[in-house]
Amino acid sequence: MGNPRKILILGASYGSLLASKLLFAGHTLKLVCLPAEAELINKEGIRVRLPVKGREGLVEIDSRKLPGKLSADGPAAVKPADYDLVALAMMEPQYRSPGVRELMDAVAKAKVPCMSIMNMPPLTYLKRVPGLNVDACRPAYTDPTVWDSFDPRLMTLCSPDPQAFRPPEEKVNVLQVRLPTNFKAARFDSDAHTAILRQLEADIEAVRFDAGDGKIELPVKLKVHDSVFVPLAKWPMLVAGNYRCVTRDGMRSIKDTVHGDIEASRTAYNWVIQLCVSLGASEKDMVPFDKYANAALSLQSPSSAARALFGGAPNIERVDRLVKLIAAQKGMQSKVVDETVALIDARLEANRKKAA
């Protein structure tokens, strides 16, 4: 294990998955979250439950038993310059909320390297994709101005492939992993900042968990890649699965979405892969459809985007719309994507009218 790092994570729900992995290596982590969450986490720590191949049930990681230090706070109490790395783990619409927006501005001014683990890539990150007209992508963001003061050289993206949720019957400091895949990060522009990611990658790789009957390896690793396109591997999954959970009549599970009409899913998925390849991605950066379809069999509830939409949310992350806008720059179009975008636009419009 290298020298302990200080890492700031914005968002305590999905962020606690990354935090739980880094606490094993003795790093100091600060989660930025709501006051009630912060109070509970400071008192009782976090619990992350995850399936491990070949074991019955779930393995539970209790942060209080790990060597690293964990604390939580509201956005106003945090000084970004104190940290080696900032991880962005909230949903994209949350970054413009009062308090968080000011913290984001402070992070940008402090010039701390940022790694996003959102589904929606930060607008700043898109500037690292050669030949993309980033201004044309702005309409996909809830508030694109949040990203204006960030430097693309200090921003990287990490594909949030692991699927996790907060079990509704539990306290908010519990996170359950449904699909224990890996985080795939693109390197930073600078070697020094990339070295931080490689250190964290090695630390997580070295973790062994005492399960009571011996030490075991835990799933969900961090993998650092040289290509800026590797984290885009989540896009085909989101377009073919997550966003298509939204139907005119309500929502359906990711499993039913993907397998209800497997050919439509395959077509949409492969179309997004072709789009990524047209931007410069290599086919091998992407996950083949059959592998995804197999993983989708275990995703028996609707996506978080669909749940938020049908829960009345006035804004959600719009990777569907972003993909459509980027495709238009390449002269590409997909009927499935157009229909999905139209459905979600209409539902958001209705939610906003209701909230007004």
C-alpha positions in Angstrom: 0.0 0.0 0.0 1.4 3.4 -0.9 1.0 6.6 1.1 -2.6 7.2 2.3 -4.5 9.7 0.2 -7.2 12.2 1.1 -10.2 11.7 -1.2 -13.4 13.7 -1.3 -16.5 12.0 -2.7 -19.5 14.0 -3.6 -22.6 11.7 -3.0 -22.9 9.1 -0.3 -25.1 6.6 -2.0 -23.1 5.2 -5.0 -20.1 7.0 -3.6 -20.0 4.6 -0.6 -19.2 1.7 -2.9 -15.9 3.4 -4.0 -15.3 4.6 -0.4 -15.7 1.1 1.0 -13.0 -0.2 -1.4 -10.5 2.5 -0.5 -11.0 2.3 3.3 -9.3 -1.1 3.2 -6.1 0.6 2.0 -6.1 3.1 4.9 -7.1 6.2 2.8 -9.0 9.1 4.4 -12.4 9.6 2.8 -14.9 12.4 3.2 -18.4 11.9 1.8 -20.5 15.0 0.9 -24.2 14.4 1.5 -27.4 15.6 3.1 -27.3 16.5 6.9 -29.3 13.4 8.0 -27.0 11.1 6.0 -23.9 12.8 7.3 -25.1 12.5 10.9 -25.8 8.8 10.5 -22.6 8.0 8.6 -20.5 9.9 11.2 -22.2 7.9 14.0 -22.5 4.4 12.4 -20.3 4.4 9.3 -21.4 2.7 6.1 -22.3 -0.8 5.2 -21.8 -2.2 1.7 -23.2 -5.6 0.8 -22.1 -7.5 -2.2 -22.4 -10.9 -3.8 -19.2 -12.9 -4.1 -18.8 -15.7 -6.6 -19.2 -19.1 -5.0 -20.6 -17.9 -1.7 -24.2 -18.0 -0.5 -25.8 -14.7 0.4 -24.1 -11.3 0.6 -20.8 -10.3 2.1 -21.1 -7.2 4.3 -18.3 -4.6 4.6 -18.6 -2.5 7.7 -16.5 0.7 7.4 -16.0 0.9 11.2 -13.8 -2.3 11.0 -11.5 -0.9 8.2 -8.2 0.9 8.6 -9.1 4.0 6.7 -10.8 7.0 8.1 -14.4 7.9 7.0 -16.4 11.0 7.7 -19.3 12.9 6.1 -20.2 16.5 5.9 -22.4 19.0 4.1 -20.9 20.9 1.1 -20.3 24.1 2.9 -17.9 22.5 5.5 -15.5 21.2 2.9 -12.2 22.7 1.6 -11.4 21.0 -1.7 -7.7 22.1 -1.6 -7.2 19.7 1.3 -7.7 16.7 -1.0 -5.6 14.7 -3.5 -8.6 13.6 -5.6 -12.3 14.4 -5.9 -14.8 11.7 -7.0 -18.1 12.9 -8.4 -20.8 10.3 -7.4 -24.0 12.3 -7.5 -26.6 12.3 -10.3 -25.9 15.1 -12.8 -28.9 17.2 -11.9 -27.8 17.5 -8.3 -24.6 19.4 -9.1 -26.6 22.6 -9.6 -28.3 22.4 -6.2 -27.5 25.2 -3.7 -24.4 24.4 -1.8 -23.2 21.8 -4.2 -22.8 24.3 -7.0 -20.6 26.5 -4.8 -18.5 23.5 -3.8 -18.1 22.5 -7.5 -16.8 26.0 -8.2 -14.4 25.7 -5.3 -13.1 22.3 -6.6 -12.5 23.8 -10.0 -10.6 26.8 -8.5 -8.5 24.5 -6.3 -7.3 22.6 -9.4 -7.8 19.2 -7.7 -8.1 16.3 -10.1 -11.6 15.0 -10.4 -12.8 11.5 -11.4 -16.5 11.2 -12.2 -18.4 8.0 -11.5 -21.7 9.4 -12.9 -23.6 7.8 -15.7 -23.6 11.2 -17.4 -20.1 12.2 -18.3 -19.2 15.7 -17.1 -19.4 18.2 -19.9 -15.8 19.0 -19.3 -14.7 15.4 -19.9 -16.3 15.5 -23.4 -13.6 18.1 -24.3 -11.1 15.2 -24.1 -12.9 13.4 -26.9 -11.2 14.5 -30.2 -13.3 16.3 -32.8 -16.5 16.5 -30.7 -18.4 19.8 -30.7 -19.0 20.0 -27.0 -21.2 23.2 -27.2 -23.7 21.2 -29.2 -23.9 18.8 -26.3 -24.9 21.4 -23.7 -28.7 20.9 -24.1 -28.4 17.4 -22.6 -27.3 18.8 -19.3 -29.6 20.1 -16.5 -27.3 23.1 -16.1 -24.2 23.0 -18.3 -22.8 26.1 -16.6 -21.8 24.0 -13.6 -18.9 22.6 -15.7 -17.7 25.8 -17.3 -14.8 26.5 -14.8 -13.3 23.0 -14.9 -10.1 22.2 -16.8 -10.4 19.1 -19.0 -6.8 18.1 -18.1 -8.0 17.7 -14.5 -11.1 15.7 -15.3 -11.5 12.0 -15.9 -14.4 9.6 -16.3 -14.8 6.2 -14.7 -17.5 4.0 -16.1 -20.0 3.2 -13.3 -20.6 -0.4 -14.4 -21.2 -1.9 -10.9 -25.0 -1.7 -10.2 -26.0 -0.9 -6.7 -29.0 0.4 -4.8 -30.1 1.4 -1.3 -32.5 -1.2 0.0 -35.7 0.7 0.9 -36.2 -1.1 4.2 -32.7 -0.2 5.5 -31.2 3.0 6.9 -29.6 5.3 4.3 -26.0 4.2 5.2 -26.6 0.8 3.6 -25.8 0.1 0.0 -26.4 -3.2 -1.8 -24.5 -4.2 -4.9 -26.6 -6.0 -7.5 -24.0 -6.4 -10.3 -20.4 -6.5 -9.0 -18.5 -5.5 -12.2 -15.5 -3.2 -12.3 -15.1 0.6 -12.4 -13.2 1.4 -15.6 -11.4 4.8 -15.5 -9.6 6.7 -18.2 -6.2 8.1 -17.3 -5.7 11.8 -16.6 -3.9 14.1 -18.9 -0.9 14.2 -16.5 1.2 11.3 -15.4 1.3 12.5 -11.8 -2.5 12.5 -11.5 -2.8 9.2 -13.3 -0.3 7.8 -10.8 -2.9 8.5 -8.0 -5.4 6.3 -10.0 -2.9 3.6 -10.5 -2.1 3.6 -6.8 -5.8 3.2 -5.9 -6.1 0.5 -8.6 -3.3 -1.5 -6.9 -4.6 -0.9 -3.4 -8.1 -2.2 -4.3 -6.5 -5.2 -6.1 -4.6 -6.1 -3.0 -7.7 -6.1 -0.7 -8.5 -9.4 1.1 -11.5 -9.6 3.3 -11.7 -11.7 6.4 -15.0 -13.5 5.8 -14.7 -15.5 9.1 -13.7 -18.7 7.3 -10.5 -17.3 5.7 -9.5 -14.3 3.6 -11.3 -13.8 0.3 -10.9 -11.5 -2.7 -13.8 -9.1 -3.2 -15.3 -8.1 -6.6 -15.6 -4.6 -7.9 -12.1 -3.4 -8.8 -10.8 -0.2 -10.3 -9.2 -0.6 -13.7 -7.2 2.3 -15.2 -7.0 2.6 -19.0 -5.1 4.8 -21.4 -8.0 5.3 -23.8 -10.5 8.1 -23.1 -13.1 5.9 -24.7 -13.1 3.0 -22.3 -15.5 4.6 -19.8 -18.0 5.2 -22.7 -18.7 1.4 -22.6 -21.6 2.2 -20.3 -23.5 4.1 -23.0 -24.8 1.2 -25.0 -26.0 -0.4 -21.8 -27.8 2.7 -20.7 -29.4 3.2 -24.1 -30.5 -0.4 -24.7 -31.4 -1.1 -21.1 -31.8 1.7 -18.5 -33.6 4.4 -20.5 -35.8 1.9 -22.3 -37.3 0.8 -19.0 -39.5 3.8 -19.6 -42.6 3.0 -21.5 -45.8 4.9 -22.3 -47.7 3.0 -19.7 -45.1 2.9 -16.9 -41.8 1.3 -16.2 -40.4 -2.2 -16.5 -37.3 -4.0 -15.2 -34.0 -3.8 -17.1 -34.2 -7.6 -17.5 -37.7 -7.3 -19.2 -36.5 -4.3 -21.2 -33.5 -6.1 -22.7 -35.0 -9.6 -23.1 -38.6 -8.5 -24.0 -37.5 -7.7 -27.5 -33.9 -9.0 -27.7 -33.4 -8.0 -31.3 -34.5 -4.4 -30.7 -32.1 -4.3 -27.7 -29.2 -5.7 -29.7 -29.8 -3.2 -32.5 -29.9 -0.2 -30.2 -26.8 -1.5 -28.3 -24.7 -2.1 -31.4 -25.8 1.2 -32.8 -24.3 3.0 -29.8 -21.1 0.9 -30.1 -20.8 2.1 -33.7 -21.3 5.7 -32.6 -18.5 5.3 -30.0 -16.2 3.7 -32.7 -17.0 6.6 -35.0 -15.7 8.9 -32.3 -12.4 6.9 -32.1 -13.2 4.1 -29.6 -11.8 0.6 -30.3 -14.3 -2.3 -30.6 -12.3 -3.9 -27.8 -13.0 -1.0 -25.4 -16.7 -2.0 -25.6 -18.6 -4.8 -23.9 -20.2 -7.2 -26.4 -24.0 -7.3 -26.4 -24.3 -11.0 -25.4 -22.2 -10.4 -22.3 -24.4 -7.4 -21.3 -27.6 -9.3 -22.1 -26.5 -12.1 -19.8 -25.7 -9.6 -17.0 -29.1 -8.0 -17.5 -30.8 -11.2 -16.5 -30.0 -10.4 -12.9 -31.3 -6.8 -13.1 -34.9 -7.4 -12.0 -35.9 -3.9 -11.2 -36.3 -0.8 -13.3 -33.3 1.6 -13.7 -32.8 4.5 -11.3 -33.6 6.9 -14.2 -37.0 5.2 -14.7 -37.7 5.1 -11.0 -36.9 8.8 -10.6 -39.0 9.7 -13.6 -42.1 7.8 -12.4 -41.4 9.2 -8.9 -42.1 12.7 -10.3 -38.5 13.9 -10.7 -38.4 17.2 -12.7 -34.8 16.4 -14.0 -32.8 13.2 -14.5 -29.5 12.4 -16.2 -30.0 12.4 -19.9 -27.4 10.2 -21.5 -30.1 9.2 -24.0 -30.3 12.8 -25.2 -26.5 13.2 -25.1 -26.1 10.2 -27.3 -28.7 11.5 -29.7 -26.9 14.9 -29.9 -23.5 13.4 -30.5 -24.9 11.0 -33.1 -26.4 14.0 -35.0 -22.8 15.4 -35.3 -21.8 12.2 -37.0 -24.9 12.1 -39.2 -26.2 9.0 -37.4 -29.7 8.4 -36.2 -31.6 5.6 -34.4 -35.4 5.2 -34.3 -35.2 3.5 -30.9 -33.1 6.3 -29.4 -35.4 9.0 -30.9 -38.5 7.2 -29.4 -36.8 6.9 -26.0 -35.8 10.6 -26.0 -39.3 11.7 -26.9 -40.9 9.5 -24.2 -38.6 10.8 -21.5 -39.0 14.4 -22.7 -42.8 14.1 -22.4 -42.7 12.5 -19.0 -40.3 15.2 -17.6 -42.5 17.9 -19.1 -45.5 16.4 -17.2 -43.5 16.1 -14.0 -42.4 19.7 -14.2 -46.0 20.9 -14.8 -47.1 19.0 -11.8 -44.3 20.4 -9.6 -44.9 24.0 -10.7 
